[in-house]
């Protein structure tokens, strides 16, 4: 376990270390799973699970439909939050940052890492739009599956991704005593400031 206070001046490095430690301790099929929070047009926060697929300093990267509500909200307000809860190692990481769209090459890579079933759904589904008939959606999926058998599924133009550049990291290790240990890193110009905060 990491001893507090954290001594590394770069929170990205700490995050990657914690991420790898969680990956070796957990049996999760989705080690990059986290909650993405955005602000809706009505002023209310919206939260949903996404899965980080790529880390390129200083960015944390995930894929999504560019026609989805989350994408529209990010376009209007790029300030987002990512929350990781890693029960197996009793750690939480909270990140706030600025999101921007990835380039086409990165979007291609992210799409290629998806299971074929997920790739097909990306073609037939208008994410979060009203659904008139489950049967028609199922039929569209089956037809797409049949027509794409043994073929590479191309990335639809409406599918891409976002990269989040953090401006704040909060690392917390849980204790049975409830004296949880928390360290906050926050941007100050080109560098990072750090402080311990109470549980």
C-alpha positions as a Markdown table, in Angstrom:
| # | Residue | x | y | z |
|---|---|---|---|---|
| 1 | Unk | 0.0 | 0.0 | 0.0 |
| 2 | Unk | 1.1 | 3.5 | -0.8 |
| 3 | Unk | 2.1 | 5.5 | 2.3 |
| 4 | Unk | 0.6 | 8.9 | 2.8 |
| 5 | Unk | 1.3 | 11.7 | 2.1 |
| 6 | Unk | 2.0 | 10.7 | -1.5 |
| 7 | Unk | 5.5 | 11.9 | -2.5 |
| 8 | Unk | 5.3 | 11.7 | -6.3 |
| 9 | Unk | 5.0 | 15.2 | -7.8 |
| 10 | Unk | 3.1 | 13.9 | -10.8 |
| 11 | Unk | -0.5 | 12.7 | -10.1 |
| 12 | Unk | -0.8 | 11.0 | -13.5 |
| 13 | Unk | 2.0 | 8.6 | -12.4 |
| 14 | Unk | 0.3 | 7.9 | -9.1 |
| 15 | Unk | -3.0 | 7.2 | -10.9 |
| 16 | Unk | -1.4 | 4.8 | -13.3 |
| 17 | Unk | 0.3 | 3.0 | -10.4 |
| 18 | Unk | -3.0 | 2.7 | -8.5 |
| 19 | Unk | -4.7 | 1.6 | -11.7 |
| 20 | Unk | -2.2 | -1.2 | -12.3 |
| 21 | Unk | -2.4 | -2.3 | -8.6 |
| 22 | Unk | -6.2 | -2.5 | -8.9 |
| 23 | Unk | -5.9 | -4.4 | -12.1 |
| 24 | Unk | -3.7 | -7.1 | -10.5 |
| 25 | Unk | -6.0 | -7.3 | -7.4 |
| 26 | Unk | -9.4 | -7.3 | -9.0 |
| 27 | Unk | -11.1 | -9.8 | -11.3 |
| 28 | Unk | -13.1 | -7.2 | -13.1 |
| 29 | Unk | -13.7 | -7.5 | -16.8 |
| 30 | Unk | -13.7 | -3.7 | -16.9 |
| 31 | Unk | -10.8 | -2.3 | -15.0 |
| 32 | Unk | -11.2 | 1.1 | -16.6 |
| 33 | Unk | -14.8 | 1.5 | -15.5 |
| 34 | Unk | -15.6 | 4.8 | -13.9 |
| 35 | Unk | -18.5 | 7.3 | -13.5 |
| 36 | Unk | -18.4 | 10.2 | -15.9 |
| 37 | Unk | -20.3 | 13.3 | -14.7 |
| 38 | Unk | -21.3 | 16.1 | -17.0 |
| 39 | Unk | -23.6 | 19.1 | -16.8 |
| 40 | Unk | -26.9 | 19.0 | -18.7 |
| 41 | Unk | -28.6 | 21.9 | -20.5 |
| 42 | Unk | -31.0 | 22.0 | -17.6 |
| 43 | Unk | -28.2 | 22.7 | -15.1 |
| 44 | Unk | -28.5 | 19.2 | -13.5 |
| 45 | Unk | -25.5 | 16.9 | -13.4 |
| 46 | Unk | -25.7 | 13.7 | -15.3 |
| 47 | Unk | -23.6 | 10.6 | -14.4 |
| 48 | Unk | -23.1 | 7.3 | -16.2 |
| 49 | Unk | -20.5 | 4.6 | -16.3 |
| 50 | Unk | -17.9 | 4.6 | -19.0 |
| 51 | Unk | -14.8 | 2.6 | -19.5 |
| 52 | Unk | -11.4 | 4.2 | -20.0 |
| 53 | Unk | -9.5 | 2.4 | -22.8 |
| 54 | Unk | -6.4 | 4.5 | -23.3 |
| 55 | Unk | -3.9 | 6.6 | -21.3 |
| 56 | Unk | -1.7 | 9.1 | -23.2 |
| 57 | Unk | 0.0 | 11.6 | -20.9 |
| 58 | Unk | -1.7 | 13.7 | -19.6 |
| 59 | Unk | -5.0 | 12.4 | -21.0 |
| 60 | Unk | -7.5 | 9.7 | -19.8 |
| 61 | Unk | -9.4 | 8.5 | -22.9 |
| 62 | Unk | -12.8 | 6.8 | -23.6 |
| 63 | Unk | -14.9 | 6.1 | -26.6 |
| 64 | Unk | -18.6 | 7.0 | -27.2 |
| 65 | Unk | -21.2 | 7.9 | -29.7 |
| 66 | Unk | -20.7 | 11.5 | -30.7 |
| 67 | Unk | -24.5 | 11.8 | -31.0 |
| 68 | Unk | -25.1 | 10.8 | -27.4 |
| 69 | Unk | -26.3 | 13.2 | -24.7 |
| 70 | Unk | -23.0 | 13.0 | -23.0 |
| 71 | Unk | -21.2 | 14.2 | -26.1 |
| 72 | Unk | -23.7 | 17.1 | -26.6 |
| 73 | Unk | -23.2 | 18.1 | -22.9 |
| 74 | Unk | -19.4 | 18.0 | -23.3 |
| 75 | Unk | -19.7 | 20.2 | -26.4 |
| 76 | Unk | -21.6 | 22.8 | -24.4 |
| 77 | Unk | -19.5 | 22.5 | -21.2 |
| 78 | Unk | -16.2 | 20.6 | -21.4 |
| 79 | Unk | -15.8 | 20.5 | -17.6 |
| 80 | Unk | -16.2 | 16.9 | -16.5 |
| 81 | Unk | -15.6 | 14.6 | -13.5 |
| 82 | Unk | -14.4 | 11.0 | -13.4 |
| 83 | Unk | -14.9 | 8.9 | -10.3 |
| 84 | Unk | -13.2 | 5.5 | -9.7 |
| 85 | Unk | -14.3 | 3.2 | -6.8 |
| 86 | Unk | -11.9 | 0.2 | -6.4 |
| 87 | Unk | -13.4 | -1.9 | -3.6 |
| 88 | Unk | -10.8 | -4.7 | -3.8 |
| 89 | Unk | -8.0 | -2.3 | -2.8 |
| 90 | Unk | -10.3 | 0.1 | -0.8 |
| 91 | Unk | -9.4 | 3.1 | -2.9 |
| 92 | Unk | -11.2 | 5.9 | -4.6 |
| 93 | Unk | -10.0 | 8.4 | -7.1 |
| 94 | Unk | -11.9 | 11.6 | -8.1 |
| 95 | Unk | -10.7 | 13.6 | -11.1 |
| 96 | Unk | -12.0 | 16.9 | -12.5 |
| 97 | Unk | -10.8 | 18.0 | -15.9 |
| 98 | Unk | -11.4 | 19.4 | -19.4 |
| 99 | Unk | -12.7 | 17.0 | -22.1 |
| 100 | Unk | -12.0 | 17.4 | -25.8 |
| 101 | Unk | -12.7 | 15.2 | -28.8 |
| 102 | Unk | -10.0 | 12.7 | -29.9 |
| 103 | Unk | -8.6 | 12.6 | -33.5 |
| 104 | Unk | -9.9 | 10.1 | -36.1 |
| 105 | Unk | -6.9 | 7.8 | -35.7 |
| 106 | Unk | -7.5 | 7.5 | -31.9 |
| 107 | Unk | -11.2 | 7.0 | -32.6 |
| 108 | Unk | -10.4 | 4.2 | -35.0 |
| 109 | Unk | -8.2 | 2.5 | -32.4 |
| 110 | Unk | -10.8 | 2.7 | -29.7 |
| 111 | Unk | -13.5 | 1.3 | -32.0 |
| 112 | Unk | -11.2 | -1.6 | -33.0 |
| 113 | Unk | -10.8 | -2.6 | -29.3 |
| 114 | Unk | -14.6 | -3.0 | -28.9 |
| 115 | Unk | -16.2 | -6.4 | -29.2 |
| 116 | Unk | -17.9 | -7.1 | -32.5 |
| 117 | Unk | -21.4 | -7.0 | -30.8 |
| 118 | Unk | -20.6 | -3.6 | -29.4 |
| 119 | Unk | -19.4 | -2.4 | -32.8 |
| 120 | Unk | -22.6 | -3.5 | -34.4 |
| 121 | Unk | -24.8 | -1.8 | -31.8 |
| 122 | Unk | -22.8 | 1.4 | -32.5 |
| 123 | Unk | -24.2 | 1.1 | -36.1 |
| 124 | Unk | -27.8 | 0.5 | -35.3 |
| 125 | Unk | -28.5 | 2.4 | -32.1 |
| 126 | Unk | -29.1 | 6.1 | -31.7 |
| 127 | Unk | -27.9 | 6.2 | -28.1 |
| 128 | Unk | -30.5 | 7.4 | -25.6 |
| 129 | Unk | -33.1 | 8.3 | -28.2 |
| 130 | Unk | -36.7 | 7.1 | -27.8 |
| 131 | Unk | -37.3 | 3.4 | -28.7 |
| 132 | Unk | -40.6 | 2.6 | -30.4 |
| 133 | Unk | -40.1 | -1.1 | -30.7 |
| 134 | Unk | -37.6 | -3.5 | -29.1 |
| 135 | Unk | -38.4 | -6.1 | -31.7 |
| 136 | Unk | -37.4 | -3.7 | -34.6 |
| 137 | Unk | -34.1 | -2.9 | -32.8 |
| 138 | Unk | -33.4 | -6.6 | -32.3 |
| 139 | Unk | -34.2 | -7.3 | -36.0 |
| 140 | Unk | -31.9 | -4.5 | -37.1 |
| 141 | Unk | -29.1 | -6.0 | -34.9 |
| 142 | Unk | -29.6 | -9.5 | -36.3 |
| 143 | Unk | -29.6 | -8.3 | -39.9 |
| 144 | Unk | -26.4 | -6.3 | -39.2 |
| 145 | Unk | -24.8 | -9.4 | -37.6 |
| 146 | Unk | -25.8 | -11.6 | -40.6 |
| 147 | Unk | -24.5 | -9.1 | -43.2 |
| 148 | Unk | -21.2 | -8.5 | -41.3 |
| 149 | Unk | -20.3 | -12.1 | -40.7 |
| 150 | Unk | -16.5 | -12.7 | -41.2 |
| 151 | Unk | -16.1 | -9.0 | -42.2 |
| 152 | Unk | -14.4 | -6.1 | -40.4 |
| 153 | Unk | -16.9 | -3.7 | -39.0 |
| 154 | Unk | -16.0 | -0.1 | -40.0 |
| 155 | Unk | -16.3 | 2.7 | -37.5 |
| 156 | Unk | -19.4 | 4.8 | -38.1 |
| 157 | Unk | -18.8 | 8.5 | -38.6 |
| 158 | Unk | -21.0 | 9.1 | -35.5 |
| 159 | Unk | -18.6 | 7.2 | -33.2 |
| 160 | Unk | -15.6 | 8.8 | -31.6 |
| 161 | Unk | -14.3 | 9.6 | -28.1 |
| 162 | Unk | -13.0 | 12.1 | -25.7 |
| 163 | Unk | -9.7 | 12.7 | -23.9 |
| 164 | Unk | -9.8 | 14.3 | -20.4 |
| 165 | Unk | -7.0 | 16.5 | -19.2 |
| 166 | Unk | -7.2 | 16.5 | -15.4 |
| 167 | Unk | -6.9 | 19.7 | -13.4 |
| 168 | Unk | -7.6 | 18.0 | -10.0 |
| 169 | Unk | -7.0 | 14.6 | -8.6 |
| 170 | Unk | -8.1 | 13.4 | -5.3 |
| 171 | Unk | -6.7 | 10.1 | -4.0 |
| 172 | Unk | -8.3 | 8.4 | -1.0 |
| 173 | Unk | -7.5 | 5.2 | 0.8 |
| 174 | Unk | -10.2 | 3.8 | 3.1 |
| 175 | Unk | -9.5 | 2.7 | 6.7 |
| 176 | Unk | -11.7 | 0.6 | 8.9 |
| 177 | Unk | -11.3 | 3.3 | 11.6 |
| 178 | Unk | -13.0 | 5.7 | 9.1 |
| 179 | Unk | -9.9 | 7.9 | 9.3 |
| 180 | Unk | -9.6 | 7.7 | 5.5 |
| 181 | Unk | -6.5 | 9.2 | 4.1 |
| 182 | Unk | -7.0 | 11.8 | 1.3 |
| 183 | Unk | -4.6 | 13.7 | -0.8 |
| 184 | Unk | -5.6 | 16.4 | -3.3 |
| 185 | Unk | -3.5 | 17.5 | -6.3 |
| 186 | Unk | -4.6 | 20.6 | -8.1 |
| 187 | Unk | -3.1 | 22.5 | -11.1 |
| 188 | Unk | -1.1 | 25.7 | -10.4 |
| 189 | Unk | 0.2 | 27.1 | -13.6 |
| 190 | Unk | 2.4 | 24.5 | -15.3 |
| 191 | Unk | 2.8 | 22.5 | -12.1 |
| 192 | Unk | 0.9 | 20.8 | -9.3 |
| 193 | Unk | 0.2 | 21.7 | -5.7 |
| 194 | Unk | -0.8 | 19.1 | -3.2 |
| 195 | Unk | -2.3 | 19.0 | 0.2 |
| 196 | Unk | -3.8 | 16.5 | 2.6 |
| 197 | Unk | -7.5 | 16.9 | 3.4 |
| 198 | Unk | -9.6 | 15.5 | 6.3 |
| 199 | Unk | -11.8 | 12.4 | 5.9 |
